[in-house]
Each structure stands twice: as C-alpha cells, then as structure tokens.
Amino acid sequence: MEKIEPKPKILVVDDEEDVREVICDYIEDIDLGVQTIVASNIEEAIVKTKDDEVALILVDYSMPGGNGIELSKRLKKILPDTNIIMITGRADKQLVIDGMRKGLNDFIEKPLDPNLFKKIITGHVNDFIAKKEEEARELLLIKKSFIEESLDLFDNTDNYILRLEEEYYEDEVVNNLFRRLHTIKGGALAVEGCEILAKLVHVWETCLQKIKKDKKRPNADGISLFLDAKDNCLKLLSMLDSNEKISSGYIKDLDKLEANLRKVTYIDYPKEHPRKKIKAADITLGLDIDDGLFVSNPKLDSLLNLTGDLVNLKNNFKALIQNRIKEDNGKDYNDLEDLYDNMNKITDRFQSKIMEIRQFNLAKFLNRIPRLIRTVAHDLGKLIKYEIKGADISVDRNVAKALNLSLTHILRNSCDHGIENTEERKSLGKPPSGNIVLEVKESKDDIIVKVQDDGKGMDKDLILAKAIKNELVEPIKINHLTDQEIFDFVFHPGFSTAEEVTSVSGRGVGMDVVKNHIDKLHGEIHINSEKGKGTEITIRIPVQKTLLVEKFMIGAHQGEFIAFPSKSIIAVENIDKEIAKSIFSNGKYNFKGDDIPITSYSDFLDLNEAESKKALTPKVILILEEEGEKLAIVIEEINRQLETVVRPFNKILPKIPGFRGTCYLTDETFAFVISASELFTKIFSIKEKGKNKAA
C-alpha cells in the first residue's frame, strides 16, 4: 500500500496581527510540511473551518466578540475530531479545567518556549496524520473487500446469462442474477470511486427486472450486451483495484453500452417451463463464506519449497543419527529414533495438507467454457451445442492452469476446424447444430479429459502431405506411420493445415503449446479422428497425490550422484568382474528368462566409446520398467535409498536433456534426477539407429 501523505492545515486565531505572524513563523521553523491559515476573530475562524479541512487550531484566550474557550465550544460542534490548543498568558488551574470541559485539547503558555512549542505542535500534527492514515487504511480495506466480494459474485455469471437463452423461463436463474447485481450495486454505492460501476449495474439490473416481469428473454444481441456489461464491470473493478483513472473516452463507451442495454429487444420463450417447486432456501448468490481466503500461486509455491526444506532437514537428521550410531560403536539412540519417527509422521501429514491447499476445483474455469464456445460460434456464424460432464473434480493448481490453457486452444480449434457450418452439415445429412462434448474424469492414477466433436474430422492425407512438405518425416518412414503418428504432426510448432487465417485459428500456433503444457506435467495427449465423423482428443495427466517428494535409489558414477525413481525400478542385481567384461557383448541382458536391452549410464551421457570404457567400473545393474518396456542400465554403485524433493532446473542450472531436475542428499551434496521416460526414449532410439546402420 502506498504511504498516505496528507498536507495538514493549521488555523491560527488571534486578533493581533503581529502575534499571528510570530506563531506562523514558529510553525514554519518546525518544518512539518504544513500550511498555516489565519483568522482574526471567532466568526472568521468558523468560516475558515467550513472552507478548509483543518488539522489543528491554535486560539488566543482573549479576543473581541468572545474568548478562546467559547470559540472552542462552537468549533467542537463543527469539528469534533479536530484538536484545539489555547495559547494564553494566564493558564491557571481553573482556566485549564474550564477549557478542557469546553473541548480544548491542550494549552501553551506565553511567552512561547520554542522547544516546548515544537514538541506540542509536532505531537498534535502527528496524531492528525495517524488518524488520517488509519481512515485511509479502513477505506482501502472496505474497497478491497468490496472488490473481492464482487469478483466472487461475478464468478460463473456467464453461465447464468447464457441460461437466459434456454427454451423456457427459469425464475431461479433471473433471481440469482438479479440478487448478485443488486448486492454489487449496493456495495458500489458505499465505496468512493464506484459511482460509474453502480450506474452500469443499475441499468443492467433494470433489464433483469423487465425479464422477470414480462417473462420474456433477451434476443441474441441482448445476451451479447449482457456479457459485455459483465466484462466492463470486471474491467471497472480492475481499474478500481489499481487506482487507474477512468478516461473520458471510456466513459463515453460505457454510456453507449448503457443506452444499448435500455434498448434490448425481448422475445417470447418458445416453451413452458417443466414445472418444479423451487425452495427459496435453494437459491444462493454463489458465494460461500466458508470458501476461505484466496492464496496466490507464488505463496503456495513458497510453501511448497519450505515443505521440501523440511523433508531435507528430516533426511539430514536421520543421517546424523546413523553417523552417531556408527561413531559410538552401535550405541542405542532410541530417543532420537523416536523423535525422527514423529518428525516423519508430521512431515507426511504436512505434505498431505499442502496438497489439499493446492487443490483447485475444475468447475471454476469449466463454467466459463459455454461462453467461449458461444462467442466463437457467433463469430464463425455456426450453431454449436455443448455438454460438460464431470466438472466437479479437484486437481493441483498447476494441472488446472495447464488444462485451462490447453482446453482453450482445443475447443477453439474444434469450433473452427471441426464443426461445419449449418449449410454444409445439412448437405451431409447431419443436424444443423454441431455438438461438442467435454468430459473430465478421474482414474486411480490419472486425470482424463476428453473433447469430442461430431464435425468433419481430421484429414490424415492432408496432414501427412503438409508434414512431408515441412520435412517433418523421413521419406523411408512415410509408408510405416500409424494414424496416431500422423495426427501427432499437428503438435509441431507452426504446423497448420488451415488455408486461411481467421480470428479464431489458422496461424499455426496452439496445439504445440498444448503439447508443451501437458509434457511439463508428464502427461500424454492423443488424437483419434475419422474423416467426416468427428474428432476425439484425450489428455491424460498423472494425479499428483503428494508433493514433489519421491522415493529414489541413489546411484554413483565418477563422483556424481544420480537419482533413479524407485517406482521405475523393478530389480537391482550385482555383477562380478568376470561378467562385467562381456556384459555389453550383444546388447542384451537376460532378466528372468527374457532378453532385454542393456546400456550404461555412460551411453546415456553420450560419452564416446573410449571414454565410456575408461569411465565405467560396473558393479550394479538396475532393471527399469516404463509402460511395459524393460531396460537394464549399468552403473558403478548404489549409494543409498532416499525420500527427497525434486528441484526443477532453473536459470542458474538450465534444463539438461534426460533429467527432471536435482535433489539434495543428506550430506548437502545433490544428485541429478533421471527422467525414466526420456531415458527409455533415448536408449531405444540409439538401439534403433544401430539396427538401421547394421541393415
């Protein structure tokens, strides 16, 4: 919050001009940054207090037409919170008592002592500034509270506006919208600077009154105006929050919007409502006071990092206990072991609670999708119906953010490239309205999101032709590509089969962004499409049940530590020196009767053959499994098993291919965390290239 710097005014009231000048000089010497105004009598002083906001009043005791005490009594009725100081040469006990009873706050005796004068005046001016700052803080708190409440009330408003287009009148929809707007208008009238917002909401509220009274719905243009009104209300709230000045040009735009709202055309609902009893208690404003406070992502991320530090501290404590036992020849440290066990339980519970805090209900942004589809359909001149299934699922905020961005691109593409226009659909024997179904469901380990449309589908031949033209596929592989591999070309940056650029899509950006977001969360995206029938896009993202705390097996290689995810390891086998000499002879390793590919960590690091042989002293084979594939990887040794936190790469330590990040070890060193999926992809790619060369 910016510091409030009021410019206080001090009123000096004395019938003698030379005395007024001396007092004003004393005040100026204090250098409080105040402005002095003067009055020579009681009536003039009262006028000055009406014209100016006065921080402090200095009055003489004896003046023509009355004394300072009588003036104080009259001034306190006008300015009850303003401090008044009497300057007098006869400050006896009785005078002080009478003055205090009539509203005086302090006395200064003549002749003036500069130091005492400075102390008293400074104290009262500072009191005034403190009061003003407190008032400003209270007003700011009221403003912030109003903004937060209004944003909550506007949440999901789009859906209620769009429901006004339904085929029958719904009283609860109109009531819900009306109550939201009425609450916002009432709050706006009570907050300084919200007059323009209150005026716009009032006009919009009047439209809803007409809908309720006449039982008629706005036409399509009216619905668009309602949506525009909502957007402008949010814009005004944002400007209020940032103290941005509203320009005269924007005020004219709002006046035009209000005029258009007053001219909205209302039409009859085509059907009667299927009668059902609605209890007044069931109608809410959509605001649950128990929802708690908003916590920003950066704050949650900082809490996440602190949780990781706590896990590292726990690991260090465990290592300390083990070292003590070793140094003391197996001495019993049961008390420390018990303390560690309790710490471990608390850490686990803390992780679980952090995950609960990080949960985000997908309904919060899925409720905005109907408006997105309606707007895009309107821009393209298409009729599109939609259905949303399973929106009430909570996920980690990072997953929600990725899905929000991804679904925006996918749905816009579905509306533009997928759904045909009305005439084309009729000629194909399809219903005039296209259909888009968005389904969200949760399996044991994944969040699964499907977007289906009954549009024209994807043209595999066209996609492949564009991929060949862009040199995205080797000629030798063209005839061996699966449907999925062909569809995957749309995820390449800049790839587009659109013949023209529209306001919606066709610029070759979007699906590559979607793929990047999903990949960052170790998810998958697949396309299934049939020309003329439609397209289904499936997103599968692993459910993050805990924080980035995972169990790892720590391997060592030439002084470096490598963390292999324990969930990917199905076996660990030791090898002796004799076997080590011929272990790579045929590129296969017999694991429980099956020959599986074998490689070394050196191959993964792209060391040349000479360096690889020199570097490797194989002692351990890890058997890893990923999506049904098995792989044997040889490393020098296994150092330990550990539960720790993955730290993503950053600007200081950029992303290294094949690794997810780093993790701290108990002795303050760190290990590189292997990405099992990238390890498999790279090694199998190397093996495939070797086969092709041999052929």
URCOR-V389727 format. One record per residue. RES is the residue in three letters. NEAR is the number of other C-alpha atoms within 12 Angstrom. Layout:
((RES & NEAR) (RES & NEAR))
//
This chain:
((MET & 12) (GLU & 10) (LYS & 13) (ILE & 17) (GLU & 18) (PRO & 24) (LYS & 22) (PRO & 31) (LYS & 32) (ILE & 39) (LEU & 43) (VAL & 43) (VAL & 45) (ASP & 38) (ASP & 27) (GLU & 21) (GLU & 17) (ASP & 15) (VAL & 25) (ARG & 27) (GLU & 21) (VAL & 21) (ILE & 36) (CYS & 31) (ASP & 21) (TYR & 26) (ILE & 33) (GLU & 23) (ASP & 18) (ILE & 23) (ASP & 16) (LEU & 25) (GLY & 19) (VAL & 29) (GLN & 26) (THR & 32) (ILE & 32) (VAL & 36) (ALA & 31) (SER & 31) (ASN & 30) (ILE & 35) (GLU & 24) (GLU & 23) (ALA & 33) (ILE & 31) (VAL & 22) (LYS & 27) (THR & 32) (LYS & 16) (ASP & 14) (ASP & 22) (GLU & 26) (VAL & 38) (ALA & 37) (LEU & 45) (ILE & 50) (LEU & 48) (VAL & 46) (ASP & 44) (TYR & 37) (SER & 24) (MET & 24) (PRO & 19) (GLY & 17) (GLY & 21) (ASN & 27) (GLY & 41) (ILE & 36) (GLU & 31) (LEU & 39) (SER & 38) (LYS & 28) (ARG & 24) (LEU & 36) (LYS & 26) (LYS & 17) (ILE & 22) (LEU & 24) (PRO & 21) (ASP & 22) (THR & 34) (ASN & 36) (ILE & 43) (ILE & 40) (MET & 42) (ILE & 39) (THR & 28) (GLY & 17) (ARG & 18) (ALA & 23) (ASP & 14) (LYS & 11) (GLN & 11) (LEU & 23) (VAL & 27) (ILE & 17) (ASP & 23) (GLY & 32) (MET & 25) (ARG & 17) (LYS & 26) (GLY & 31) (LEU & 36) (ASN & 32) (ASP & 33) (PHE & 37) (ILE & 32) (GLU & 24) (LYS & 20) (PRO & 16) (LEU & 22) (ASP & 16) (PRO & 22) (ASN & 15) (LEU & 18) (PHE & 30) (LYS & 25) (LYS & 19) (ILE & 29) (ILE & 40) (THR & 28) (GLY & 22) (HIS & 31) (VAL & 36) (ASN & 25) (ASP & 20) (PHE & 30) (ILE & 28) (ALA & 20) (LYS & 22) (LYS & 25) (GLU & 21) (GLU & 18) (GLU & 16) (ALA & 21) (ARG & 18) (GLU & 15) (LEU & 18) (LEU & 25) (LEU & 17) (ILE & 20) (LYS & 29) (LYS & 25) (SER & 22) (PHE & 30) (ILE & 32) (GLU & 26) (GLU & 32) (SER & 40) (LEU & 30) (ASP & 28) (LEU & 33) (PHE & 39) (ASP & 30) (ASN & 31) (THR & 40) (ASP & 35) (ASN & 32) (TYR & 34) (ILE & 41) (LEU & 35) (ARG & 29) (LEU & 38) (GLU & 33) (GLU & 28) (GLU & 21) (TYR & 23) (TYR & 29) (GLU & 31) (ASP & 32) (GLU & 26) (VAL & 34) (VAL & 40) (ASN & 30) (ASN & 34) (LEU & 41) (PHE & 34) (ARG & 30) (ARG & 35) (LEU & 40) (HIS & 31) (THR & 29) (ILE & 39) (LYS & 32) (GLY & 23) (GLY & 30) (ALA & 33) (LEU & 22) (ALA & 19) (VAL & 27) (GLU & 20) (GLY & 25) (CYS & 31) (GLU & 24) (ILE & 33) (LEU & 41) (ALA & 32) (LYS & 29) (LEU & 40) (VAL & 42) (HIS & 31) (VAL & 33) (TRP & 43) (GLU & 33) (THR & 27) (CYS & 37) (LEU & 38) (GLN & 25) (LYS & 25) (ILE & 33) (LYS & 25) (LYS & 16) (ASP & 18) (LYS & 27) (LYS & 31) (ARG & 38) (PRO & 37) (ASN & 25) (ALA & 23) (ASP & 22) (GLY & 31) (ILE & 35) (SER & 28) (LEU & 32) (PHE & 42) (LEU & 32) (ASP & 29) (ALA & 38) (LYS & 38) (ASP & 25) (ASN & 29) (CYS & 38) (LEU & 28) (LYS & 26) (LEU & 34) (LEU & 37) (SER & 24) (MET & 22) (LEU & 28) (ASP & 26) (SER & 17) (ASN & 19) (GLU & 13) (LYS & 19) (ILE & 24) (SER & 13) (SER & 11) (GLY & 11) (TYR & 17) (ILE & 20) (LYS & 14) (ASP & 19) (LEU & 32) (ASP & 21) (LYS & 19) (LEU & 30) (GLU & 32) (ALA & 19) (ASN & 24) (LEU & 34) (ARG & 25) (LYS & 20) (VAL & 28) (THR & 21) (TYR & 26) (ILE & 24) (ASP & 20) (TYR & 22) (PRO & 14) (LYS & 16) (GLU & 15) (HIS & 16) (PRO & 12) (ARG & 11) (LYS & 10) (LYS & 13) (ILE & 15) (LYS & 10) (ALA & 12) (ALA & 10) (ASP & 13) (ILE & 20) (THR & 21) (LEU & 32) (GLY & 27) (LEU & 23) (ASP & 13) (ILE & 14) (ASP & 8) (ASP & 14) (GLY & 12) (LEU & 13) (PHE & 18) (VAL & 17) (SER & 15) (ASN & 19) (PRO & 14) (LYS & 15) (LEU & 24) (ASP & 23) (SER & 16) (LEU & 23) (LEU & 30) (ASN & 24) (LEU & 21) (THR & 31) (GLY & 32) (ASP & 27) (LEU & 26) (VAL & 38) (ASN & 33) (LEU & 26) (LYS & 33) (ASN & 33) (ASN & 25) (PHE & 26) (LYS & 29) (ALA & 24) (LEU & 20) (ILE & 27) (GLN & 23) (ASN & 18) (ARG & 19) (ILE & 18) (LYS & 14) (GLU & 13) (ASP & 12) (ASN & 11) (GLY & 13) (LYS & 15) (ASP & 16) (TYR & 21) (ASN & 15) (ASP & 12) (LEU & 21) (GLU & 21) (ASP & 16) (LEU & 17) (TYR & 25) (ASP & 19) (ASN & 16) (MET & 23) (ASN & 23) (LYS & 16) (ILE & 18) (THR & 29) (ASP & 26) (ARG & 18) (PHE & 24) (GLN & 31) (SER & 22) (LYS & 20) (ILE & 30) (MET & 29) (GLU & 22) (ILE & 29) (ARG & 33) (GLN & 29) (PHE & 29) (ASN & 27) (LEU & 34) (ALA & 26) (LYS & 27) (PHE & 31) (LEU & 39) (ASN & 30) (ARG & 29) (ILE & 36) (PRO & 32) (ARG & 34) (LEU & 32) (ILE & 42) (ARG & 33) (THR & 30) (VAL & 30) (ALA & 34) (HIS & 23) (ASP & 21) (LEU & 25) (GLY & 21) (LYS & 29) (LEU & 30) (ILE & 38) (LYS & 30) (TYR & 30) (GLU & 23) (ILE & 27) (LYS & 23) (GLY & 22) (ALA & 29) (ASP & 20) (ILE & 28) (SER & 29) (VAL & 35) (ASP & 33) (ARG & 31) (ASN & 31) (VAL & 36) (ALA & 34) (LYS & 27) (ALA & 31) (LEU & 44) (ASN & 30) (LEU & 26) (SER & 33) (LEU & 42) (THR & 31) (HIS & 35) (ILE & 44) (LEU & 45) (ARG & 37) (ASN & 44) (SER & 43) (CYS & 47) (ASP & 37) (HIS & 37) (GLY & 38) (ILE & 43) (GLU & 37) (ASN & 29) (THR & 22) (GLU & 18) (GLU & 20) (ARG & 25) (LYS & 15) (SER & 12) (LEU & 17) (GLY & 14) (LYS & 22) (PRO & 21) (PRO & 23) (SER & 26) (GLY & 37) (ASN & 34) (ILE & 38) (VAL & 34) (LEU & 33) (GLU & 30) (VAL & 34) (LYS & 27) (GLU & 25) (SER & 14) (LYS & 13) (ASP & 14) (ASP & 25) (ILE & 35) (ILE & 32) (VAL & 41) (LYS & 35) (VAL & 42) (GLN & 39) (ASP & 40) (ASP & 34) (GLY & 41) (LYS & 31) (GLY & 30) (MET & 37) (ASP & 28) (LYS & 29) (ASP & 20) (LEU & 22) (ILE & 30) (LEU & 34) (ALA & 22) (LYS & 26) (ALA & 30) (ILE & 21) (LYS & 17) (ASN & 20) (GLU & 16) (LEU & 24) (VAL & 23) (GLU & 15) (PRO & 16) (ILE & 10) (LYS & 15) (ILE & 19) (ASN & 15) (HIS & 14) (LEU & 20) (THR & 16) (ASP & 22) (GLN & 23) (GLU & 25) (ILE & 32) (PHE & 35) (ASP & 31) (PHE & 37) (VAL & 38) (PHE & 34) (HIS & 28) (PRO & 21) (GLY & 22) (PHE & 32) (SER & 33) (THR & 31) (ALA & 24) (GLU & 14) (GLU & 14) (VAL & 15) (THR & 18) (SER & 17) (VAL & 29) (SER & 31) (GLY & 24) (ARG & 21) (GLY & 26) (VAL & 27) (GLY & 29) (MET & 37) (ASP & 26) (VAL & 27) (VAL & 36) (LYS & 36) (ASN & 23) (HIS & 30) (ILE & 34) (ASP & 25) (LYS & 23) (LEU & 30) (HIS & 25) (GLY & 28) (GLU & 27) (ILE & 39) (HIS & 30) (ILE & 33) (ASN & 28) (SER & 29) (GLU & 24) (LYS & 21) (GLY & 23) (LYS & 25) (GLY & 30) (THR & 35) (GLU & 33) (ILE & 40) (THR & 32) (ILE & 37) (ARG & 33) (ILE & 35) (PRO & 27) (VAL & 29) (GLN & 31) (LYS & 24) (THR & 29) (LEU & 37) (LEU & 35) (VAL & 35) (GLU & 29) (LYS & 26) (PHE & 35) (MET & 35) (ILE & 37) (GLY & 37) (ALA & 30) (HIS & 28) (GLN & 19) (GLY & 16) (GLU & 23) (PHE & 32) (ILE & 40) (ALA & 45) (PHE & 46) (PRO & 38) (SER & 30) (LYS & 20) (SER & 30) (ILE & 28) (ILE & 23) (ALA & 21) (VAL & 25) (GLU & 25) (ASN & 21) (ILE & 23) (ASP & 16) (LYS & 15) (GLU & 12) (ILE & 17) (ALA & 23) (LYS & 15) (SER & 17) (ILE & 28) (PHE & 26) (SER & 13) (ASN & 14) (GLY & 26) (LYS & 23) (TYR & 30) (ASN & 20) (PHE & 21) (LYS & 12) (GLY & 8) (ASP & 15) (ASP & 17) (ILE & 27) (PRO & 33) (ILE & 35) (THR & 38) (SER & 38) (TYR & 41) (SER & 28) (ASP & 30) (PHE & 33) (LEU & 25) (ASP & 19) (LEU & 16) (ASN & 16) (GLU & 16) (ALA & 12) (GLU & 16) (SER & 25) (LYS & 21) (LYS & 13) (ALA & 24) (LEU & 32) (THR & 28) (PRO & 36) (LYS & 28) (VAL & 32) (ILE & 36) (LEU & 39) (ILE & 37) (LEU & 35) (GLU & 25) (GLU & 23) (GLU & 13) (GLY & 12) (GLU & 23) (LYS & 33) (LEU & 40) (ALA & 38) (ILE & 42) (VAL & 39) (ILE & 42) (GLU & 34) (GLU & 30) (ILE & 27) (ASN & 24) (ARG & 23) (GLN & 24) (LEU & 33) (GLU & 35) (THR & 40) (VAL & 39) (VAL & 36) (ARG & 30) (PRO & 25) (PHE & 18) (ASN & 12) (LYS & 8) (ILE & 8) (LEU & 14) (PRO & 14) (LYS & 20) (ILE & 21) (PRO & 21) (GLY & 27) (PHE & 31) (ARG & 34) (GLY & 27) (THR & 34) (CYS & 40) (TYR & 34) (LEU & 39) (THR & 30) (ASP & 19) (GLU & 16) (THR & 17) (PHE & 26) (ALA & 35) (PHE & 35) (VAL & 39) (ILE & 36) (SER & 33) (ALA & 34) (SER & 29) (GLU & 21) (LEU & 35) (PHE & 32) (THR & 21) (LYS & 24) (ILE & 32) (PHE & 26) (SER & 17) (ILE & 21) (LYS & 24) (GLU & 17) (LYS & 13) (GLY & 13) (LYS & 12) (ASN & 11) (LYS & 9) (ALA & 8) (ALA & 7))
//
